[in-house]
C-alpha cells in the first residue's frame, strides 16, 4: 500500500470517528467535522512521528495546540466567513471570536493522548 493510500484511509477513518465522537458528545454533528477531524488526525500523525522521542505529555500539548489552530482556522472559514453556524463558543470563558476556547483546548490534550496511543500502541515510545 502506498503512503498516499495509507493517508487516505487514515483521513477517512479518523474523520468518521470524530464525526461520531461529536454525535455522542453533543448529540449532533456536521459534515464539516468529518474533514476537520480527518485533517487533525492526519497532521498529528505526521507531527507525532517526528516527535517519537519526546515524552507523551509534550506530544499531547503540541497536539492540543495544533488541534486548536485547526479548529480556529476551520471556525473562521465555516462559521464566520461562510456563516454555517457549526459551533459557537462565544458563551464560553476565554474564547477567541467564539471559535476556540480554553476548555476545549484543554480537552484536546485528551484527544491527542488517544491519537498518540492509536499511532504508537505497538511501539515502545517514551
C-alpha positions as CSV (number, residue, x, y, z in Angstrom):
1,X,0.0,0.0,0.0
2,X,1.4,3.4,-0.9
3,X,1.8,6.3,1.6
4,X,-0.9,8.2,-0.2
5,X,-3.3,5.3,0.2
6,X,-2.5,4.9,3.9
7,X,-3.0,8.6,4.4
8,X,-6.4,8.4,2.5
9,X,-7.5,5.6,4.8
10,X,-6.3,7.3,7.9
11,X,-8.0,10.6,7.0
12,X,-11.4,8.9,6.2
13,X,-11.3,6.6,9.2
14,X,-10.4,9.4,11.6
15,X,-12.9,11.8,10.0
16,X,-15.7,9.2,10.6
17,X,-14.5,8.6,14.1
18,X,-14.5,12.3,15.0
19,X,-18.0,12.7,13.5
20,X,-19.3,10.0,15.8
21,X,-17.4,11.4,18.8
22,X,-19.3,14.6,18.2
23,X,-22.6,12.8,17.8
24,X,-22.0,11.2,21.2
25,X,-20.7,14.4,22.9
26,X,-23.1,17.0,21.5
27,X,-25.9,14.8,20.1
28,X,-25.3,16.1,16.6
29,X,-22.5,16.9,14.2
30,X,-22.0,18.5,10.8
31,X,-20.3,17.1,7.7
32,X,-17.5,19.7,8.0
33,X,-16.4,17.9,11.2
34,X,-15.5,14.8,9.1
35,X,-13.0,17.0,7.3
36,X,-11.7,18.8,10.4
37,X,-11.3,15.6,12.3
38,X,-9.6,13.8,9.4
39,X,-7.3,16.8,8.9
40,X,-6.3,17.0,12.6
41,X,-5.6,13.2,12.9
42,X,-3.5,13.2,9.7
43,X,-1.5,16.2,10.6
44,X,-0.9,14.9,14.2
45,X,0.2,11.5,12.8
46,X,3.0,13.3,10.9
47,X,4.0,15.5,13.8
48,X,3.9,12.7,16.4
49,X,6.0,10.5,14.3
50,X,8.7,13.3,14.2
51,X,8.3,13.7,18.0
52,X,8.6,9.9,18.8
53,X,11.5,10.6,21.2
54,X,9.6,13.2,23.1
55,X,7.6,12.5,26.2
56,X,3.9,11.8,25.6
57,X,2.9,14.9,27.6
58,X,4.9,17.0,25.2
59,X,3.2,15.3,22.2
60,X,-0.2,15.8,23.7
61,X,0.3,19.5,24.5
62,X,1.6,20.1,20.9
63,X,-1.4,18.1,19.7
64,X,-3.8,20.2,21.6
65,X,-2.2,23.4,20.2
66,X,-2.3,22.1,16.6
67,X,-6.0,21.0,17.0
68,X,-6.8,24.4,18.5
69,X,-5.2,26.1,15.5
70,X,-7.0,23.9,13.0
71,X,-10.3,24.5,14.9
72,X,-9.8,28.2,14.8
73,X,-9.0,28.3,11.1
74,X,-11.9,26.0,10.4
75,X,-14.2,28.1,12.5
76,X,-13.2,31.3,10.8
77,X,-14.0,29.7,7.5
78,X,-17.1,27.7,8.2
79,X,-18.7,29.8,10.9
80,X,-17.6,33.4,10.4
81,X,-17.0,33.6,6.6
82,X,-19.5,31.0,5.3
83,X,-22.0,31.6,8.1
84,X,-22.6,27.8,8.6
85,X,-23.0,28.1,12.4
86,X,-21.4,24.7,13.0
87,X,-20.3,25.7,16.6
88,X,-20.1,28.8,18.7
89,X,-18.1,29.1,21.9
90,X,-18.9,32.8,22.4
91,X,-20.7,31.9,25.7
92,X,-17.6,30.1,27.0
93,X,-15.0,31.8,29.1
94,X,-11.6,32.6,27.4
95,X,-12.9,32.2,23.9
96,X,-11.4,33.8,20.7
97,X,-14.1,35.1,18.3
98,X,-16.3,32.2,19.6
99,X,-14.3,29.7,17.5
100,X,-12.0,28.3,20.2
101,X,-12.0,28.4,23.9
102,X,-9.7,27.3,26.8
103,X,-11.9,24.4,28.0
104,X,-11.9,22.7,24.6
105,X,-8.2,23.4,24.1
106,X,-7.6,21.5,27.3
107,X,-9.9,18.7,26.2
108,X,-7.8,18.4,23.0
109,X,-5.0,17.1,25.2
110,X,-7.1,14.1,25.9
111,X,-7.9,13.6,22.2
112,X,-4.2,14.0,21.5
113,X,-3.4,11.2,24.0
114,X,-5.9,8.9,22.3
115,X,-4.4,9.7,18.9
116,X,-0.9,9.1,20.3
117,X,-2.0,5.7,21.7
118,X,-3.6,4.7,18.4
119,X,-0.4,5.6,16.5
120,X,2.1,4.1,18.9
121,X,0.1,1.2,20.5
122,X,2.6,-1.4,19.5
123,X,5.8,0.6,19.8
124,X,7.8,1.4,22.9
125,X,7.8,5.2,23.0
126,X,8.7,7.4,25.9
